[in-house]
Amino acid sequence: MCGPGLYTLERQIVTRHVAGAGEREIAEALFLTPRTVRLTLAAARERLGATSLADPG
């Protein structure tokens, strides 16, 4: 794990997502499928207990 409760790949995807990148853009940059990005974002939300990754509060 990298930091508070996220794996390295989750952190990379979440960071790009919060910065405004879309699923397809993230997928292309990280050599993943858009489905993998979508599932990873869902897992990160669950792991952090968040309803949205765009709202840190």
N, C-alpha and C positions, 0 to 999 in steps of 0.2 A: 504494500500500500504506500501511497505517496501523500503525506499530509493527513488532514483530519478526515479519515474514512473513505477516501477515494483512491482507486488504483490509478497508475500513471496514464493509461489510455483514457479512462473516464475523465481525468483532470484535463487532458489535452482537448477532448471533445467539448467538455463543459466550458472551458475557457474560450474556445472559438465560438461556441453557441452564444454565450453571453455577450461577446464582442459583436454579434450581429450576423454571423455566418449562417447560411442555411444548411440543411442536411446534406444536400448534394455537394455543395462547396466543401464542407468538412470531409465528406467521404472521398472526394477527389484528392484533397490535400494529404490525407492520411492513408490513402490506398485501401479504403474500406468500401463496403456497399452502403447506400443510404439506409437500408434496413438495419445494418449493424449500428450505425450512428443513432437511429431512432431508438433501438433497444437499449443501447448504452446510456442514452440520455434518460430513459425511463428508469433504468437501474440506479443511476446516480441520484435522481430525484427521490427514489425510495430509500436509498442508503442514507441520504441526508435528511430525510423526513420533510422534504420540501414539496409544495404544490407547484411551484414554478422556479426554474433556475434563473430567470431573468430578474427576479425580485429578491435581493439578498436579505431583506428585512422580513 
